[in-house]
Amino acid sequence: MGTSCVAALIILEIASQIGLLAGKELIGKAMTVLCGVTLLAVTICILVLCVLTLTGPIYKPQLDFSTGDLETYGPIDKFAALVIASLIIGVAGYVGYHYVAPVG
């Protein structure tokens, strides 16, 4: 998931530069749509990671030497996931409320 987020951000950067350099309005609109879809994909990936962190044990590549098992994310990691998910949902709500034209 992290790799897909990085790839999506690279696509976003390339698409925004193409949209700025292109002199045609159609290409600019196509790049705007591509950037929007990429941002949506990144947002969904991050929210899925936050939900996975909050709902189940996520294992770290470290051994807990007292038990011999892999370590899992603790309460601090879960709190960070909750904060990140809340921020994403808040920003999406703000953008939706202020910038998306109401239908009807």
Secondary structure, 3 states (H helix, E strand, C coil): CHHHHHHHHHHHHHHHHHHHHCCCHHHHHHHHHHHHHHHHHHHHHHHHHHHHHHHCCCEEEEEECCCCEEEECCHHHHHHHHHHHHHHHHHHHHHHHHCCCCCC
